[in-house]
Amino acid sequence: MAVPMKYVLVSGGVISGIGKGLTASSLGVLLKACGWRVTSIKIDPYINIDAGTMSPLEHGEVFVLDDGGEVDLDLGNYERFLGIHLTRQNNITTGKIYQQVIERERRGDYLGKTVQVVPHVTDAIQEWIRDVSQTPVDSSGLPPQICVIELGGTVGDIESMPFIEALRQLQYNVGTENFMSVFVSLVPELGVVGEQKTKPTQHGVKNLTSMGLSPSMIVCRSERPLLPETKKKLGLFCQVPPEAVVSVHDVRNTYRIAMMLQEQGACNLLIKCLRLVWRLPTLLSRWNRMALSFENCRGTVKVVLVGKYTNLTDSYVSVVRALQHAAMATERKLHLLWVESSDLEPVPLLSVEGKQRHDEDEAKHAAAWATLHEADGVLVPGGFGNRGSEGKMLASKYARESGTPFLGICLGMQLAAVEIARSKLGMGHACSAEWDQEYPNEHIVVYMPEIDKTKLGGTMRLGARKTILRDENCLSAWLYGGIEIMERHRHRYEINPRMVKALEKDGGVRFVGQDETGMRMEIMEGVDHPFFYATQYHPEYKTRAGRPSPPFLGFLMACAKLPLDRESVRRSVEFVLQTDPWGQDGSAMDVIFTPLITNQAEPPHTPQKSTPQRYTP
């Protein structure tokens, strides 16, 4: 008899950005620690087809999946927390649903009926969820057993109404024993009164219940742990037991959230509500060791991130996580400094009417350069457009000339190459074709010929692509443990193949990694520099807490002044593998579980010590 799929819905109220994604990921950790196969779906009620054309300042980072899907940043959290590989279908948007329904109507699939939100749109949503929840997400190749669904936005938004109705119908169709609703809310504490206010949560739960979905668990975000009387009051007014009111207060690192939930009985509540066979969360001890290792540091490294979207740190969330994972591997505490790239650029001459603005810009300029000089390493991430590009090149030049470890990603690599052409090849007008058409003969960065220039959405070079290393003894080969690399891409422009020989001859760099044709440059390494490293791909998308991205690991080792020879890199990789909670393939099936509580000790976990020829996070 087939075991029915179990669904856990995570929704939220009061405000957006309250932590639904981290809550959903942490609940998935608890379930996976018990041995169940877990997948995740993110519902974004916006009309965009995907996140690809959205500004990072509008919606945070655009996360890229192996299949080229440009999705919400929460899918990055799911992959990092659960050690799984998702597809673009795991991100549902209003645009995707309506596009599918309209295409069906045009084909005549509805047989002349009037197409309506109910039942046609709601049926399409349920069908999508059912299909995606059965898609394998780890190397076991088996379909998941539990699907965690995060509903974006806040309950009550007009955009989310069709999804809430579809989820209500899904709960009815699969049965309440196979569907659990978790509500995430804010419990503010007014400084003057000092009382934890429950009214916002009460209103949020009332709103959700009026739509046919009653929460079985309420997760409360707060600055301090919830008081017992607060839990009791919320339980009374929201019709849940006080033990189902869980406090998720501020913690030092987000990996502690799963520990916090477990300590308050969340795992038992999940098992009870979903009618699951009891399993001991054996793997949770390994997760806890990993979470605590973030706080066991032997020193501090200061890394400056020079970006153009620094007003919203979520714009670089995967980069930050990759730095944290690499810092854990080097047993260092990460001190991340932020610099807006345009602040590094020279301040324009003073105008008569703009003295105050000029003085403010001068102060920002001085502060930005002081921060740059303070750092142990410089990181220039990806981006688009001309704004701030000169500042990024100045940061690259500073790192190159001062011997400061440097990591450039995507646009960061392109601008590093442009700066080298200007400084060392005598090409004063070297630039990128992205924003300059005046000097085509000095374009160090050019448009890829296969890219459609007339459309923006979904037209870039996207997803997992193979990179071949041409030298087995280069730093990249040591970091990756092989000469074939699979990493995720998101770009329209590339290093001009006609300029490669000149850059390698007189620029002090080597392009050690190319695509399978050998014509597209993927990795640039500096010569006679402690660590000058840049990639066309985005290594941050495949980082894991127990498996840091190799370029980030090398970067943090250089920042910490650790040796970067082959043996030192191997030892660092083996050390961090001991903290990997799920194993290399993400299936977590190397532990045998029993359906009953026993006193047996946790089976020992032996990290894989052989060096793979193909890097697969």
Secondary structure, 3 states (H helix, E strand, C coil): CCCCCEEEEEEECCCCCCCHHHHHHHHHHHHHHCCCCEEEEEEECCCCCCCCCCCHHHHCCCEECCCCCEECCHHHHHHHHHCCCCCHHHEEEHHHHHHHHHHHHHHCCCCCCCCCHHHHHHHHHHHHHHHHHCCCCCCCCCCCCEEEEEECCCCCCHHHHHHHHHHHHHHHHHCHHHEEEEEEEECCECCCCCCECCHHHHHHHHHHHHCCCCCCEEEEEECCCCCHHHHHHHHHHHCCCHHHEEEEECCCCCCHHHHHHHHCCHHHHHHHHCCCCCCCCCCHHHHHHHHHHCCCCCCEEEEEEEECCCCCHHHHHHHHHHHHHHHHHCCCEEEEEEEEHHHHCCCCCCCHHHHHHHHHHHHHHHHHHHHHHHCCEEEECCCCCCCCHHHHHHHHHHHHHHCCCEEEECHHHHHHHHHHHHHHCCCCCCEECCCCCCCHHHEEEEECCCCCCCCCCCCCEEEEEEEEECCCCCHHHHHHCCCEEEEEEEECEEECHHHHHHHHHHCCEEEEEECCCCCCEEEEEECCCCCEEEECCCHHHHCCCCCCCHHHHHHHHHHCCCCCCHHHHHHHHHHHHCCCCCCCCCCCCCCCCCCCCCCCCCCCCCCCCCCCCEECC
